[in-house]
């Protein structure tokens, strides 16, 4: 029995040592990765903000708003903090983290953050769990038993390994300020009729944290824009009414391009039914610039 205990103890020590060693290596790789989504996450959660305008959302934002174009046209520094596949439970602690430091003048968030009912993307924030109280609050609420597993570095970074190694779309990553452009080849079915839009489900947790995001920003003196992006579909009227209803009592500016036929009828500016290509991103960013430059409530 004593020998067995010694062997188990030795195994435990070896396991812990291996976990610490491997965790140290992977953590170092994570900190210097050129994967576009992880790079943006590191920028938002670990670097102090020094920008005037920040963009929040999923892939419908990361591929569709050109930070440098906005800066060039307005003189306002900006960064696209969007991360593909991530919803409001990622965006809210990210905003909290940003506001712990220098506050931006304005933020824009996509209304599609309300639609993402997944919770798996929360694991994207595991590397920040031990050092970021805002991340910890979200993880502990939705995955209350994860704290036991997050003691082990191998578990923290397990879901990130493939992303760390994936550096596709990383060309000029240091210069693009978070924007991830897609190619300029448009969709081929330019004459196909637009499909009917979905009446997306919006759960109560998403509504709560979306409201928290807006309220925290506005109470901090930050101008908030909510973007309803131009998806190539006939927008579901009940869904749109619900979105506008949720925002009706908020001090935000809604930029609704969901029924803008200048976007929807032009397949050449889309990479697919949801994502704009580089030409579409330039067009959408230009429209956002127009909204900012004519908004005298904060931008002079």
N, C-alpha and C positions, 0 to 999 in steps of 0.2 A: 504493500500500500504506500509506504514511504517513497519507494522508488518511482511508483506511478505518479505520485504528487510532484516529485522532483522533475520528472519528464514533462508533465503538464506545465509546470512553472517555466521550464526552459523553453518549451514551445511557445508559451504566451509571451515571454520576453523576446523571442525571435520574431514572432508575429508583430509585436509592437514596434520593434526596431525596424523591421522591413516596411511597415506602414509609414513610420516617420520618415524613413529614407526615401521611399518612393513618393510620398506626399510632397517632400521638399523639392524633388526633381520636377514633378508635374506642376506644382505651384509656380515654380520658376518659369516653366514653359508657358503656363497659362498667362502669366504676367507679361510675357513678351510675344504672345501669339499675334499673328496677322490675319487670323480668321475675322471676318468683318463684324459679325455679330458679337463675338467675345471681346473684340477690341473696343467696340462701342460700349459694351457693358462695363468694361474696366474704366473707360473714360468717364462714364456717368457715376459709377459707384465708388471710384477710388481717387479721381482727380478733382481738385476744387474747380468749380465752374468759373469761367472767365468770359462767358458769352452773353450777348444781349438777348438773343432769341434762341429758344430750344424747341425741338420737335419731338413729340412722343407718339408712339404707336407701334404697329407691327409692320409687316412687309409692305402694306399699302402706303406707308409713310417712308420707310427706309429707301425704297426704290423710286419715290415720286417727288421728293422735295430736295432740291439742289441748294445746300447751305451756301456754297460759294457764290451762286448767282444772286441770292438774296443779299449777301454782304456787298457784292459788287454794285448792285442797284440802289441799295438803301444806306450803305455805310454802317449798318448794324452787324456786329459779329454774330455768328450763329453756328449751331451744331445740331446734327440730326442724331438723336439718341435712340431712335426706333430700333427694335430688335425683332427679327422675323419670328412669327408664331407666338409672340408674347402678348398677354392681355393686361387688363387694368391692375391685376394683383402683382404685376411686375412694375407697371408704370407708377403706381402710387408710392411705394417705398423709394423708387428712383427719384421722384420729385421731392420727397421728404429729405433724402440725402443731399440733393442739390441745394435745397433751401436752408440747410444747416450752414452753408457758406454764403458766398456772394449770390444775391438774388438776380435772376435775369429780369429784363424789362417785360418780356412777353413769353408765353409758351403757347404751343399749338398741340392739341391732342385729337386723334381720330375718333369719331363716333363708333367705329368698328370695334373699339376696345370693349364696348358693351356686349358684343356678340360672342366673344370667345368664352365658351363654357368649360374649356379644358382646365385642368389644374396642373398637369404634368410640367408645364413650362416653369413652374415655381422652382424646380430643381436647378434652373439656370442661375439662380441666386445663391446656391449652396456655398460657393467659394467665399461669399461675403458674410456668411451667417455669424461667425464668431466675432467679427469686428464691426458689424453694422446692426444697431438695435432695431432699425426700421425693417430690415430684411428678416431679422429674428422674429419680430412680431407677426409678420405674415406667415412665415414657415410654421411657427408654433401654433398658429390658429388653425391652419388648414391641414397640416401634417403634424399633429401633436406628439407623435412618438418618434419623429425623425431625429430629435436632439440626441438620442442614444446612439444612432448610427453615425451622426455627423461628428462624433468624437474621432472617428477613423478617417484619415485623409484619403485613403483609397476610395471610400464611399463618396466623399465630397466631390471628387473629380471624376468618378467612374463614368458618369453620363456625358462628360465633357471631352473625353479623350479624342474621339473622332473629329470633333469640332476644332480642337486645338491643332490637330494635324492638317485640317482643311484650310488652305490659304487661297482657295479660288475666289475670284472677284477682289483680290487684295491689292491689285495694281494701284499705285498712287493713294493707298489708304491713308497715309499721313497727310495728304493734301486735300482730301475730299470732305473733311469735317463731318464724317458719319454717313454721308450720302453714298448709296450703293447703286450705281447706274446699271441699267439693263441695256441690251443691244438695241439697235435702231430698226431692226427688221420688224415690220408690223404684222398683224394677224392677217391671214389669207382669206378668211370668210367675211370680207368687208361688206358684202351685200346680204348676208344672212340676217333674218329678223332678230331683234333683241329678245332674249328670253324674259319671262316674267320673274321679277325679283322675289326673293323669299321674305316671309314674315319672320325674321330671325327671332329666336327665343332670347330673352334678356332676363337673366336670373337676378334675384334680390341682392346677392353679394356683389355682383358687378355694378348694379345701380348704386349701392351704398358706397363702394370705393370710387366710383366715377364721381359721385357727388363730393366725396371727401377730397378727391384730387382738385376739383374746381374750387371748393370752398377754401382749401389750404392756400392755393395759389392766389385767389382774389384777396383773402385776408392778409396775405403777405405783400399786397400792393403790386402783384404781377398781373398784367393784362392776359386774359385767356381767350384763345380762339378755339372753337370746336369745328373740325373739318368733317363734313360728310362727303366722302370721296366719290369721284365719278366712276362707278362700276358699270361695265357694259351689260346692263340689264334694265328693264322697265321697273323702276323703283316701286316697291310695294307701298301703297299709300297708307295703309294702317301702320306699317312699321315706321314710316317717316313721321306720321302724326305722333307716334309714341315718342320718338327721339326728340322732336320739337317740343312735345309736352314736358318731357323730363328737363328740358333746358329753359323752359319759359320763364321760370322765376330765378334764373341764375344771371349773374352779371357777366355774361360772356357774349362774344360775337360769333354767330354761327355762319360758317362758310359752306353753303349747301350747293355742291356741284352734281348731286345725284341725278338731276333731271336736265342738266346742261347738255343740249344736243350738239353743241360745238365739240364736246368730248365724245359723247356716246355714239355719234354717227361717224366718227373718224377712227376706223380700225387700225390705221397706219401708226397711231401713237400708242398702241397697246402691245405689251408683250404677251399677255393672255387676257382672259375676261376680267381679271381683277387688277393686274399690275400694269402700270404705264411703263413704256420704254423710255429711253433717254429723251426723245422728242416730246413725249407726253409729259415727262417730268419738267422739262423746260416750260411747257405751256402752263402746267398747273402752278409751278413756282411763280411764274410771271403774274398769274391771277392773284396769288396770295400776296405778292409784292404790291399789287394795285390796292388790295384791301388795307394793307399796313400803311402805305404812304398816304391814303386818304383818311385814315383814322387819326384824328387830332386829339383823341382822348388821352393818348400817352406818347405817341410819336410825333415830334415837332418837325 
